[in-house]
Every structure is written in structure tokens, then in C-alpha cells.
Amino acid sequence: MISINLQQIKKQIEDTAIKVNRSTDEIKLVAVSKRFPVEKINEAYAAGQTIFGENYIQEMQMKKDLAPPSAIFHFIGHLQSNKAKIAAATCDMIETVDRLKLAKALNNHLQILDKTMDVLIQVNIGNDANKAGVKGSETRDLLIRLNDLPKIRVCGLMTMPPLVENPELSRPHFKNLRILAEKLQKEGLFPAVEKPELSMGMSGDFDIAIEEGATIVRVGTAIFGTRSPVNV
Ligand SMILES: *Cc1c(COP(=O)(O)O)cnc(C)c1O
């Protein structure tokens, strides 16, 4: 089942990329395995999936210990500064850095580990009161400050637009995130990367996100099915 779902999603990613003249190589699929047992990660891994997304740090830590060593874990949940130590040790990428305090805490722990961390800045591009993330208008300032932290490598931006019924309504938010990233890139504010990553799009709207420039899509339900309401 998981392997068939993965095949279908990859095909959809490919078809969408072709439609808008983009290369499939520049689009990464993060399989959001939150609240699914590690067996599901193993099943997806066996089907060729290498990047997984988790939103609870302890759950990620537990699964990383049990999953194949070369599985890559992106943290996509809200991260408290007091969990920075575990996050620094466990994550391969943190997509949800949205404040300086958290970034400094991560940087301190990374310094001790002598390790560099790839991060994305989570932007609340739709100004949604229910969503985490730095405001679009404050992203530049945060980015400049993060660029001063030697162990933090800012690779791009991430967003989760307001929940809507019609995925077309997310398009303007995806577009705004791309425009913001392009503007910051022109200013030379992403020195660590050639082109900033744009992590946007989930099961219901990843094709629209790709049309608007997504380089990372985070897909859970469409791969693993409906999640249980509680953590594993
Ligand atoms: C759960 C989650 C996803 C995946 O959502 P689906 O609708 O199941 O694809 C993507 N991004 C974030 C930040 C999430 O928390």
C-alpha cells in the first residue's frame, strides 16, 4: 500500500513539474511519518523513500534509533528551546526555526557537538493566528541574525498556509513565500546555498505548491493513510 502510494505521488510530482517546466530533481519528497509506528518508516524506506518528517522531538528520537541508519529526518513541528539539545543531536534538518532564542539555543548545542545544522525559517505567510512562524515582514531581520550563528546553515523558507477547503486558496500564500525568498536571495541573504529551498505543500495541495516553486513537499496522509489522533 505505502509503496503504491509513493509511486503515485512521485508520478504526480513528476507530471506537475513537467507541466510547469521544472526539473523533478529539484523537488524533494518528505514522507511525514508522525504518529505512525517505525514499521511504516521501514516499509517506506524499503520502497525507496529516504526523507521522513516528524513533529514531536521525542517521537523522532525514538524512531531514528530504530529506523535504517541512512534514513534522513526533518523536524517539522513546533520546537521548544528546552528541546534544542535533543534536536541538535537528532535532526538532519529543522524546518521550523521561527525565532532567535531557539536558533541560539540550537547553535550552542551544535557548538558542543561540533556539528552544523541545516535549517529552514518557518514563515507565517498567511498571518494565521493559529500557525507558528515568523511574520513575512520580520523574516529578513531574523534571517540576518541567523546568518551570524556559525553552526546554523539557513537553507531556505518553510510555510504552512491557513487550513482551507479549496487548495487553490493556498496558491497565493505559496507564491508569496517564493517571492519573499527570491527577494532575500537577491540581497545575498542566503549565503549558504545556491538557491533557497521552499518547503511548502502537503497531501492536499503539493501539486499547487510545486507549480508555485516548492522544492520540498511534506506529504503524510497520502502516503501513510489517516493518522491516529494520539502519538505513538
Ligand atoms: C502533518 C504535517 C504535514 C503533512 O500533512 P498531510 O496533510 O498528512 O500530508 C505537513 N507539514 C507539517 C508541518 C505537518 O505537521
The ligand as a Tripos MOL2 file, in Angstrom:
@<TRIPOS>MOLECULE
LIG
   15    15     1     0     0
SMALL
NO_CHARGES

@<TRIPOS>ATOM
      1 C1          1.3060   16.7600    9.4070 C.3       1 LIG1
      2 C2          2.0740   17.7370    8.6210 C.ar      1 LIG1
      3 C3          2.2020   17.6130    7.2300 C.ar      1 LIG1
      4 C4          1.5400   16.5140    6.4150 C.3       1 LIG1
      5 O1          0.1690   16.6940    6.3280 O.3       1 LIG1
      6 P1         -0.7290   15.7170    5.4150 P.3       1 LIG1
      7 O2         -1.9520   16.5210    5.1760 O.co2     1 LIG1
      8 O3         -0.9730   14.4920    6.2050 O.co2     1 LIG1
      9 O4          0.0260   15.4530    4.1710 O.co2     1 LIG1
     10 C5          2.9790   18.5410    6.5680 C.ar      1 LIG1
     11 N1          3.6010   19.5430    7.2050 N.ar      1 LIG1
     12 C6          3.5070   19.7010    8.5390 C.ar      1 LIG1
     13 C7          4.2230   20.8220    9.1950 C.3       1 LIG1
     14 C8          2.7440   18.8070    9.2910 C.ar      1 LIG1
     15 O5          2.6570   18.9830   10.6110 O.3       1 LIG1
@<TRIPOS>BOND
     1     1     2 1
     2     2     3 ar
     3     2    14 ar
     4     3     4 1
     5     3    10 ar
     6     4     5 1
     7     5     6 1
     8     6     7 2
     9     6     8 1
    10     6     9 1
    11    10    11 ar
    12    11    12 ar
    13    12    13 1
    14    12    14 ar
    15    14    15 1
@<TRIPOS>SUBSTRUCTURE
     1 LIG1         1 GROUP 0 **** ****
